[in-house]
Amino acid sequence: MSTTAQEPAPTRVPDAVAYLTGTWTVHRTLHDADTGTTGTFRGTADFRPAEAEDDDAGCVLHVEDGELDWGGTVNRAGRTLRLLPAPDGTAEVTFADGRPFHGLDLRTGRWTVRHPCGRDRYDGTFTVVSPDEWHVHWHTTGPAKDRTQRSVYRRRS
């Protein structure tokens, strides 16, 4: 992960789902500004077509699995999101239960999103660094939150 505050110049991606499909390693750093707690997540992200018998036929599942070290306590962690591809190369991202999360458009190599969640707000930036690396930065603010997550995804060979 880069130690500078600047992201590299973005790499254009004509089709977000085609680009993401496959297996990636994930290294994520987390910081809670209110408590000073820091952590890391290390694991894998698998982007794969949903099974034909699923209600999600045609979508791609984003399944993360790994270990979260939060303030010195280590636990298994993961999540599943769904990507619904659009003909123009963009996608809609939903939570595993189908609730909307955000749009995803990597055609310029950089995409910013805002997701309201109750009284909290998630501001995200996606940057494609190369054919084999992309970054995500989330900043969450709200009445009881001031958290930052920085993730680096690298394609597995």
N, C-alpha and C positions, 0 to 999 in steps of 0.2 A: 504494500500500500504506500502510496506517495505521502511524503511528509510535508509537502508544500500545500498551501491553501488553494492553489490554482489547479484546475482540471486541465488535462491535455486537450489539444484541439480535437473536436469530435470527428468520427468516421461515419459517413452516411450509410444508412441501412435501408434498402428499398422495401424490405418485408420483415417486420419485427418478429413474427412468429417463426419464419424460416430461419432467421439469424439465431434466435434463442434455442431452437430445438436441439437437444443433446444434453450432455452432462457437464456441469461446471463445478469447480471448487468455489467455496464462499469463505471469505474472511471479513467479518463485520466487527467494527468497534462501536461501543455504545457509551454514552455519557449522560448522566442525569445532573443537570446544572444546579438543581435545587439541593440535592443531597451530596453531590460530589462523587457519587457512586459511578464506577466505570466497569466495563465488561467487554467480553469478546464472544463471538460466535464463530466456530469453525466447523465446516461441514461441506455438504454437496447440495447442488440444486439440479434436479432432473426435470427437463422440459420434454414431455412426451405426449403423444396423442392419447385422448381418453379412450377407454375400451368401447368397442362398437355397441355393446349392450347397455352402456351408461346412458343416462338422459343427456349427457354432455357430448354425444357424438359430434365430431367436427371441431371440438375445442381442444386446446392443449393444456395439460395439467402442469403446474409449476410446483414441484414437491421438494421442499428443503428438509434436510435431516442433519443433525450434528450435535455438538456440545456447546452449551452456553455457560460461560464463566461470568457470573454477575456478582461483583463485590466479593470474590473469593469462594463463592459456592458454585459448584459445577453440577449441571443437570443436563439430561438429554432434552433437546428442543427441536421443533420443526413446525412447518406450516404447509398448507396447500392452497394455492390460488388457481384460478382458471383464466386462460386467455382465449377470447373469442375473436378469431381473425376476421378482418374485413377485406374486401377485394382490393382496396387501395394500399394494402401493406401495413395498415394500422391494426390495432386490436383494442378490445375492451377487456379490462382486467376485473374479475369479480372475486369475492371471497369464496371459500369452499362451499358455503351454503347458498351461493347465487346472488348475494347482496352486491350491488355495484361498489367498486373500489375507485378505479380511475381509467382514463383512456391512456393509450400508449402509442406514440408516433415517433419512431426513430429515423425517419427519412432524412432529417438534417443531422442526425447523430446526437442530438441533445433534445431532451423533452422535460418540461416542468409541469407539475401537477399540484393540485390542492384537493385534499379530501377532508371534509368536515366529519367529525365523529363525536356526536353529542356536543359538548361544549369545547372540545379540543379541535385543533386544526393540524393536519399533517401536510407539510409542504415538502415536495420531493423533486429531485433533479436526477434524471437518468442521462448518462454520458457514455457513448460507445467510443472506446479508446482505440480498438483495433478489431480485426476479425475474431480475435480470441480473448478479448477483455472488455468488460464494461463495468461502470461504477454507478452506485445509487447513493444519494445523500438524502436522508429524511430529517427534518426538524419538526418536532411536535411541540406545540404550545397550547396552553389552556389554563384554566383556573388553578390546576394542581400539577401541571406538567411543563417542563422545559427540558426536553431530551433531544439528543442528536444521535443518529445512526449513520455510519459510513460503511458501505459494503463494496468489496471488490470481487468480481466474478471472473474466473479464468477458465477457459474451455479445457476440459480434460482431453488428453490425446487418445 
